[in-house]
Amino acid sequence: MKNLTKWLSAMRLRTLPLSISGIIVAACLAKYNGVFDSVILVFAILTTLSYQILSNLANDYGDGVKGTDNDQRIGPVRALQSGAITHQDMYKAIRLNVIISVVFTLILLYVSFKAEYLWLALLFFVLAGISIYAAIKYTVGNNAYGYKGKGDIFVFVFFGLVSVLGCYVLFAKQIDFIVVLPAVAIGLLSTAVLNLNNMRDIVSDVTANKITLAVKLGAEKAKKYHYFLIITAIVLSVLFGVIYYKSLLNLIYFVAYIPLGLHLKKVRSVTNPKDFDPELKKLALTTVLLSLLLGIGHLL
């Protein structure tokens, strides 16, 4: 049981709901357009979760090897940092998770495209390879992009555009304009989660020479960037509601703007980086809530 607990901790289960936000939206919009398939949904979720877990393990390994995870870090103690898992065991777990991710990807592509959409299957296989590579290279290696201020771009692309647009194509075999605004909005909110994490760790990251975008911007500009991400996401999601409005029930996701507003108010008043940590879970869960209500609302 102790061994299982330490691996569950390393997988960072609290990050997993955010990773499927885009899939929730894509599935609901696919249902609305009459192209939904529950089998595709199940394997899309399993595949995405395997990618996220891979990213979490690789992040633990990369930051642990580089010494970024140290006593100055404010967030939860990582597996390598605490000594609960050795470098060798973490490396083996990453390799195993790569295999699991590839297997889930192949199954997902088969149930989605079979032999009828071979070119789409090949395109998505390449995209899956890039996703796996990106999950590992965020912190692992000498050229880790997370140490060069590029993490925000990758989160926006993979948690927003790839997650929503890509998943929708799995259902519909084409891209429809209806998914574009939600994809961008979810991508922006997911990027805000990363930025919040980086604002929390800005002091320890500077010491460890981890140059995130928050480090480049500095504390005050990073806050302004945070406001921009969330407010733009709200504006785009409102625009989506206006364009596709049919009834007031479509707009039930507006409820999620309340915790987003409270979050922005809290961020504005924070002077100690450790106070950002409780907001991480709130922002991530609010993003999931918005995704769920936006999707369900469109079906009502």
N, C-alpha and C positions, 0 to 999 in steps of 0.2 A: 504493500500500500504506500509506503514511504517513497519507493522508487517511482511509482505511478504519479504521485503528487508532485515530485520535482519536475517530471517531464511535462505534466499539465501546466505547471507554472511557467516552464520555458516556452511553451506554446502560446502563452499570453491569451487565454481564452476571451478576455474582455475586449480584444481587438477584432474578434471574428464577426460579430453582428454587423459592424461597419462595412466589412468586406463584401457582404451580400446585399447591401443597400441598392446598388445598381441593378442587381438581378431581380429584386422585388419589383422595381419600377418596370423593367423590361417585360417581366412575366405578366404583369397587370395590363400593360398596353398591348401585349400580344393577345391576351384574353379578349380585350376590347375589340381587336381587329379580327378575331376569329381564327388565330393561328397558334393558340396555346397548346402545349403538349406537356403533361405532367412528368413524363419520363425525362424529357429534356431538362425540365426544371430541376429535378432531383440531381441529375449528374452535373448540371451547371453549378449547383450549390456545392456539391462534393468537390468538384474541380477547383472552384474558387477558394474554398476553405483549405484545400491542400496547398495552393499557392501561398495563401496568407500564413499558414503555419510554417511553410518553408522559409518565407521572408522573415518571420519572427525568430526562427532558429538561427538563420544565417546572420541576422542582425545581432543576436546575442553573441554568436561566435566572432563576428568581425569586430564589434566593439570591445569584446573581451580580450582578444588577441592584441588589439592596438592599445589597450589600457584606458580606453575612453570611459568604460564603466569603472568608476572608482568611488572612493568615499565622499567625494565632493558632489556626486550626482544626487539629485533630489528624488527622482522617481523610485519605483520598486526595485529591490535588489535583483539583479539578473543571475541566471544560473551559473555561468562561468565566474562571474564576479564573486559569488558567494562560495564557490568551490563545490556546489552541489552536483555539478556535472563536469567531467574533465573535457579538455580540448579534444582528445581523441574520440570520446563518446559522442560529443556534439557533432564532430565532423562526420562520423558514421551515421548519425541520425539525419543529417542534411542529405547525405548520399541516398539513404533509404527513402527520404521524403521526395527527392527528385524522381525516383522510380515510381512512387505512388502517384505523383502528379502527372507523370507521362501516361500511366495506365488509365487514370481517370479521364485524361484528355482524349485518349484514343477511343474510349468508350463513348464519351460525349460526342465526338465527331461522328462516330458510327451511327448513334441513335438520331443525330440531327440531320446528317446529310446522306448516309449510306453511299451507294455508288451513283446516285442520281445527280449529286452536286459535287463532283470530284474536285473541281477547281476551287470551290469555296472551302472544301475540306482541307486541301493543300494550303490554302491561304491561312486558314485558322491554325493549322499545325505549325506553320512558321511563326505566327503570332504567339502561339503557346510557348514555343521555344524562346522567343524574345522575352515573354513574361517570366519564365523560369529563370532566365539569365538575369533579368532586372531584379528579381526577388533576391538573388544571391549577391549581386554586385552593388547593392545599396551600401553595404559596409565592408564587404569582404574584398581583399586584394589591395594593391598599392594605388589603383585608380578607381577606388570606390566612389561612385558619383554622389553619395550622401555626404561625403566629406568635401565636396566641391560646390555646394549650394544648388545642386540640381535635383534634389529629392522632390521638391514641390512640383516640378514639371512632370516627373514620372508618376507621382500620386494622382495628379489631375488627369493624366492620360489613361492610366490603368484603372483607377477607381471610378472615374467618370465616363470617359468616352468609350474605352474598351469594354468596361463592365456593362453599361447600358446599351450602347449601340451594338456591341459585339453580341451580347446575349440576345438582343432582339432579332438579330440576323439568324441566330441559331433556330429561332422559332419561325420567322417569316421568310427567310432566304433572301431578304432584301432590306434596305434601309428606308424607313419612312421618316418624313420630317417631324412627325409627332414626338419622336424620341430625342430630338436634338437638344431642346431646351432643358428637359430633365437631366440629360446626360451632363451638360455643362454645369447645371446647378449642383448636382451630386458631386461632381468632380471638384468644384470650388469648396464645398463644405468639407469634403475629405481632405483637401489640401489645408484647410483651416485647422483640422485636427492635428495634422503634422506640424503646422506652424506653431500651434499652441504647445505641443510637445517640445519643439525647438526653443521657444521662448522660455519654457521652464528650465531647460538645460543650458541656456546660453552661457552661463559662467563656467560650468564644467567643460563645455565644448570648446570654449576659447582656450582653456588650460590644456586640453588634449589635442588642440589644433584640428578640431573637427569644424570645418567652415560651412555651416548651414546658411541658408538664406537669412535666417534670423540673426546670425552672427554678423553677416555682411551688412545688414540693414541697421543693426543696433536696436536696443530695447524699445525706444519710442517709435521709430519707423516700422519696426516689426508689428507693433500694436496697430498702427494705421493700416498696414498691409492686411492685418487680421480683419479689421473692420471692412475693408474693401472686399475681401473674399466672401464674408458672410452677407453683407448688404447686397452685393451683386447677385449672389445666389438667391436671395429673397426676391429681388426685382425680377429675375429671370423666371422664377417659379410662379410669381404673380402674373407675369406676361403669358405663361403657359395656360394658367387658369382662365385668363381673359380670352385668349384665342380659341380655346376649346370649350368654352363655357356652354353648359346646357341647363344646369340647375344649381341651386345653392349647395347641394350635397357634393358637387364636384370640388368645392372649395374647402372641404373639411380639413385639409392639410394646413390651412392658415393657422390652426391651433398651435402648430409647431413654432410659429413665429414668436409666441410668448416666451418660451424658454430660450429661444435664440436672442431675443431682446434683453432678457435678464442676464444672459451670458455676456453680451457685449458690455452691459453696465458693470458687471463684475470685473471684466478684463480691464476696463478703463481705470478702475480704482486700485488695481493690484500694483503694489510697489515691491513686494517680496516675491521672487520667482517661484517659490515653493507653493504659493497660493494659486498658481495655474494648474497644479496637479489635480485637484478635485474637479476642475472644470473639464478635464479631458473626457472623463466618462460621460458627463452631462452632454457635451457637444456631440460625441459619437452616438449616443443613444437618441439624441434629438434628430440627428441626421437619419437614423434608421426610422424614427417615428414619421418624419416628413415623407420619406420614401414610401412607407407603408400607406399612409393616409392619402398621398398624392395618387398612388396607384389604385387603391380601393375607391377613392372619390371619383376617379375617372370612370369606374365601372358602374357607379350608382346613377 
